[in-house]
Amino acid sequence: MKAIVVREFGPPEVMKLEDVPVPDVGESQVLVRVKAAGVNPVDCYIRTGTYASKPNLPYTPGKDAAGTIEKAGNAASGLRPGDRVYLSEVQSGTYAEYVICDASQVHELPENVSFEQGAGVFVPYATAWRGLFEKAQAKTGETVLIHGASGGVGIAAIQWAKHAGLRVVGTAGSEEGKRLVSEQGADLVFDHSEPDYLAKVREATGGVEIVLEMLANVNLVNDFEVLKMFGRIVVIGNRGSLDFNPRLTMGKDASIHGLALFNAAPETMSRIHDEIRSGLRAGFLVPAVGRRFPLGDAVRAHHEVLETRALGKIVLLP
């Protein structure tokens, strides 16, 4: 089969398309034919070798995918060839034509969700859920500011927040991005490339209880301009260091929460998948697909996910 293989950590160009054996299926495992694989910023961080946890080399990147079960082990009860599924925390990396998974990492993909959409389910929707409901403890009627709301996690957060009865303020850096954020249901949309956008947010809202922060090294200090007393900031994305005065938290009795999806407890992850399944079936969770690349263009996809303004989920098509 074809798969992307990383044999050394470094820039996107370390990823190579190679012929590798189709993985064998264990007793409690399933082999999934990948129809679409999601590309996440975390994939890029891991590939550089600077992420908190590093895979053993060589490895195939990718944590998100959707496809059909090709083969199931004898102990993988209830799973049959042909079943439509989305994947979470797979064994062998999703940038490939086939991927091996434990039975617990395979989840039903409803018929109303395409494979390309399914490739944008796990990391974005699980991350957004944890940020809103586990970390920020969001409550109906509160206002949340979602920085970078046009990306995969941002769109997921809009959908979760609107369903929970929150007022949503989203930012994007282009007219296309602002339009997408508005279409997803944000109550207010601002251009975060404008120097005075936070003043506009404060004037329009009177302040927000929650900030979901996708680029903390740029925005974290300024987030306090719009944060209400006892507000909560959840750091989801960060690409560098910054000069930060902790007194900012003291003046507003504010909390800053760090979030890495894969630190979630097993019981939390189980609940998240239940919530995702219900939301997909009900139709209030609808992943937005942005650009599509052939599997062999993974290098270009990694440049795209970090260097351009996000517009939905980027996917690879084997």
N, C-alpha and C positions, 0 to 999 in steps of 0.2 A: 504494500500500500504506500501511498504518498503521505509524508508527514514533514512538518517543519522541525528541524533539529538544531539545538544550540549546543555547541561543543566548547565554547568559551564565553564568559560574561563580557558584555561590552555594548556597543551601539546597535541599532537595528540590523545592521549588515551582518552581524554574527549569525543571524537566522538563515538556515539553508533548507531548501526543499530536497528531501532525500527519499529513496526507496528503503523501507524498513519492513520487517515481518509483521503480519497481523498478529496482535497479542492473543495468547491462549486464554481460555475462559476457565476460571476456577469454579469450585462447587457453588459458592454463594455470589458469583459474579455474573455480569452480563456484558456482551459485546454489542456496542451500539454503532451503527453506521451513521456518521455525522453528516447531516444535511446543511447545517450552518453552525459556525463557531463565532462566539462573541469576542471582541477585542476590548480589553479594559485597561485603563491606566496602570493598574497594579501589575498587569502582564509586563508592561514596559519597565517598571521599577525592578521587578524580579530579574528580568533579562540583563540589567546593568550589573547585578551582583551586589548592589548596595542596600537591598531590602532587608528587613529584619530577619527573615528566614530565607535561606538559599537552597534550591534543589541541588541534588548531586548531578554533576555533568557526566555524560550528555543528557539532555532532557528535551521534551517537547512542551512548549508553552501552552497556556490556555486553561481556563477554569469553567467557562460557559460554553454550552453547545445545546443543540436540539437535533433529534433524528429519530431513527426507528431501531428497535431491538433486532439485532441480527441473530443472536444466539444467547440462551440463558443457561446457567449452570443448574444442576439438579436441585440444589438447595435454594435457588432464587425463586421462591414460590410466588405465584400470582403474576409473574412476568412472562410474556410470550413473544416470540418473534413477530414483528410487524407492529407492535405497540408503539404509539407516538409518545416521546418522552423529552423532557428537558433534564439537564444534568447539573450536579453540584459536587464540587471537590473531587474530581475524578482521579483515577489512579495513574493514567498515562498521558495526560495532556490532550486538549481538544483541537489543536491545530493539526488535524490529521483526518484521514478518510474513515478510520475506525478508532474507537476508544474503548478501553476496558474500565468497568466501574463495579464497585460493590453494589449489591441490590439496594442498599439504603441511599445511594447517590443518584438513583433514577426516580423521576417523578412524572406523573401523568401530564401530558400536554394536551389540553382540550382541543377539540376539532375547530373551535372558533379562533385558534391562535396558530399562525403560520410558523413554519420551522425557523424562518429568519427572525420573527418576533421572539420565538422561544429561545433563540441564542442570546437574547437580551434580557432574560428573566432573572437568573439566579443572583449574580453579583449586584446589579443595580437595585433590584427590588428588595433583596435581603438587607443590603447596606442602608437603603433609605428607611426601611421599617425600623431597623435597630436605631438609627439616628433619631427618628421622630419619637418612637414609642418606648424604647428601652432607655436610651440616654437622656433625651430631652423631656420625657414624660409628657408629651403633648396632650393638651386638653381641648375639647370642643370650644370654639369661640376665640381661641388664642390666634395670634398672628405669627406666621413664620416667614422669614426672609431666606430664600434659597438662592445662594450665589451660584452662578453657572447653571441656571435651571434648564438650559437647552440640551445638556448632555444626558447620558443614560441614567445616572443616579438622580439628576435633577428632575427629569421627567417622571421617574418613578416616585419621587418625593411629592411632586405636585399631585399625582393621582391618589397616593395614600392620604395626603393631607386633606384634600377636598372631600374624600369619602368620609373622613373623620370629623368634618365640620370645622376645619380651620380656615382662617383667612390667609391666602397665599400671596406673597410678594415674590416675584421672580426677576432675576437679572440675566441678561445675555449681552453679547458684544457686537451684534450685527442686526440688521433689520430682519433678515431671515430667522435668526435666533429668537428675536423678540416676538415675531409672528407665531413661531412654533410654541413658545411658552404661553402665549395668549390662547392659542388653539387648545392647549392641554388643560386650560381651565384656571390659570392664575388670575387672581382678582386685579392685580396691579403688576405692570411690567416696566422695568427701567433698563437703560443702557449703562452697563458698568464701565464702559470706556469714557463716559462723560465725567469730567472732574467733580461736578457737583451733584452726582446722582444720589449720594447718601443724604444730602440735605433735602432732596426731593422726596426720598423715601420717608424721612422723619416728618416732613410737612404733611405728607399724604396719610400717614398712619398714626402719628403721635408716638411712634416707637413700636418695637416688636418684642415679643416674649422669647422667641427662638430664632437662632441663625444656624442654618446648615452651611458650613464653610468648605468649599471645594478647593480653595487656594489660600491657605492660611498664611503663608509667608508674605503674601501681598496684602491681604485684607484684614487680618485678625485685629490689629490695633484699631483700624477704622470702624470695625463692626460695633465697637462700644459707643460710637456716635448715635446709633439707632436702637441700641439695646435698652430695654426698660429695666427698672429695678427688679432684682431677683431673676434676671433673664438667664438663658442658657445658650451657650455656643457649642456646637458639635463640630469638631475638626474631622472632616472626611478626606480631604486632600491637602497635600503640602509638597512643595518642591524646593525648599531651601530654608534658611534660617532668617531670623528677624530680631530687631531690638525691641524688647517688650518690657513694659513697666507693670509689674503685678498689682500696683496700686489701682490700676483700671478695674480690676475685679473687686477690690475692696469698696470703692465708692458706690458701686451698684449692687453689692452683695451677689455678684454674678458667678456663674459656674462655667468652666470650660471643660468639655469632655472630649477625649480622644477616642477614635473608633477605628478598629481594624476588624473587618468582618469575621475573619477566621479565628478570633478570640472568643466568639460566641459559644456559650455552653450548649451541649447537645440538646437539652430540653428547649432552649430558646430557638435553636435552628429548626427543631421539629415543629414548633409553633409557627415559625415564619413560613415554612413550606405549606402548612395548613392554610394560613392566611393568603398566601399567594394563590394556591389552588382555588380557594373560594372567590378571590378577586378576579382571576382569569375567567372562571366559569360565569360569574355574574356580569362580566364585561366592563367593570370599572377600572381594571388594570389592563392597559393596552400598550405594550412596548412599541416605541417609535423607532423604526429602522432608518438610519442615515445612509452612509455610503456602504457599498458592497464591493469586495475585492475577491478575486480568485485566491485560492490557498497559496499559490506561488508568489503572490504579491504581499505577503505578510510584512515584509520590510516597509513597503509603502504605507501599509495600514498603521504600523507603529509610529511612523513619522506623522501621519495624519492625526492620530488620537492625541498626540502631545503638542503639535505645532499649529493646529488650526482651530478655529472656533467650532465647538461641538454642536452638531445638529442631529440628535438622536444617537442610536447605537451603531457602531461600525461592526460589520460582520464579514467573516471569511467564508467563501463557498468552495468546498472541496470538489 
